[in-house]
Amino acid sequence: MFTISRLTADGLAAAAPELGALLAATVADGASLGFLAPLDPTAAADWWRALAPDVAAGRLLLWVARAQADGRVAGTVQLRPATAANGRHRAEVAKLMVHPTARGQRLAGRLLGALEAAAADLGIRLLVLDTETRSPAEKMYAAAGWTRVGTVPDYATDPTGVPHPTTIFFKAPGSVGP
């Protein structure tokens, strides 16, 4: 079982070492998250710490899932609300990841559900995201009711530096929420 909560900037700073370890493990397992392997957990923790000003300012909302058994971080997801005056009704979903040892327990879907519910509460009516084409994440988003927009060839590389296509998804107004 897992407990999902939204982090404050101070909470992010405190959780940065665990989030760094999560990011490093997820990248080592092959997830395309914008980092190359091997990713040093300390450098990954520094990357998380650098997000604290955006969390404090509300430009980034971040959730973590902790295992109830030992309190360790098992997953995370981010919501980046648009800042343009004509885009305040939309946001980007980013960095949804689950530790390799915690997969297969529907944790990614629970994290996504928490984010979607919070987005709806904030008046966000349109969510967008991108993910590696033909990845397990692509299947999960489709099963969770996201609409596939299309594919961009060679958009991002995997952790070994090999380019892969990326699939873009959205969740339409009225369908945001668990």
N, C-alpha and C positions, 0 to 999 in steps of 0.2 A: 504494500500500500504506500501511497505517496500523499504528501500535503503540498498544495500549490499556493504560493503567496506572491504578491507583488513586492518588489524591492524598492526601498528608498535609496537615495544616493549613499547614505551611511551604510545601509544594508548591503549595497553593492560593494562598497569598499571592504566590508568585513568578509563578504563571500568571494572576493576576487581570487584568492588562491584556489578555492574549490572550483570556481568557474573556469579558471585557467587550466586546471587538471582535466575538467570535463571537455573543454575545447581541444586540448592536446590529444586526448584519447579519441575523440570523435574524428578529428583530422587523421590520426594514425589509422583509424578504421576505414578511411577512404571517403569521408563526407566532404563534399565541395562547399566550403564555407568561407572562401576567400583567403585561405592560408595554405602554405605549402608544408609538406612533411619533410623532415621531422620538425614539429613545432615544440619549442621549449616551453614547459608549463609556466615558468617564471615570466617569460616574455608574453605568454598568453594572459597571465594574471595582470600584467602591466597594461595590456590592451583593454581589459575589462575596466581597470581603474580609470583609464582615460575617458570612459563613458560617463563617469559620475556627474560632470557638469551638465550634460544633456539630460540625465535622469532628474537632477535637481531642478532644471528649468522646464521640465515637462515635454522636452523635445523627443524623449525616448522613455517608453514604459517597458518594464522588464519584469518577467515572472520567473520564479524558480520552483522546481519540484524537488522536494526533499523526501528521502526514504523515511518512513515512520519508524522503521526498526533502528536506524542508527543516525538519522538526521543529515546524512550526506546528500549533497546536491546530485541529483540523478538526471535533471533535464532543465531546459530553459527555453524561453522564446521572447522576442522583442516586438514592440509595436512602435513604428515611427510615424506619428501624425504629420501630414503635409503642413508646411508653413505658409505656402502662398495663399493670399487672400481668397483666390477663387478655388482653392483645393482643401479647405478646412473640413470638408465632409468626408475626406478619404485619408487612408493611412497605408503604410507598407508593413507587411509582416516580414520579419528577418530573424535569422539565426535560431531557428527552431532546431534543437538538438537534444538527443537522449543518449546517455552513456551506453556504450555497447553492452554492458552487463545488465542494463535495465530495459532493453528492448523486448518487444513481444508481449508487453503488458498494457498496451493501449495508452501509454503515457503521452506520446506525441499528440494523440487526439484529445486528451484531457487538457494539455497545455494550450492547444489551439482553441478548445472550447472556452477556457478561461479568458483568453485574449479576445475572442469574438464577443463574449458577453460584456466585457469591460468596454470594448469599442462601441457596442450598441449603447451602453449607458452613457458614454461620452458624446453621443450623437454622430458618431462616425458611421456613415452609411455605405461606404465602399472600401473594400480591402483588396490589395494587390500583393502578389509575391512572385518570386521566381525560384525555380529549383532545377536541379540537373535532370535532364530528360532520361527516361528509362530507369530512374532511381526508385528505391522503395518509397521515398518521400513523394514522388510524383503520383504513385498509386494511392497513397494515403490521402493526399489533397483531393483527388478525384472522388474517392469514396466518401470524403467529408462534405461533399456538395459544392466544391469549388468548380468554376467554369474555366476550361482551358481556352486561352486566347490564341496561342500559337507557340512556335518554336523559333529560337534564334540560333543559327549554327555557330559552333565554336565560341560561344559567349564567355565561358569561364573555363578555367582548368581545374582538373582534379588535384588532390594534394601532391601528385607526382609531376605536375606540370603539363599533363596531356589535355588539350582542349576538348570540350564536350559541348553538345547543344544544351540550351536551357529552355525550359517550358515556363511560360508566363500564365498565371492564373488570376482570377478575380472572384470575389464573392459579391453578388449584386445587392443593391438596396432591398431591404425587406428580408434578406436571407442571412444577414449577419446575426450571429448568436448561436448558441449550442443547439 
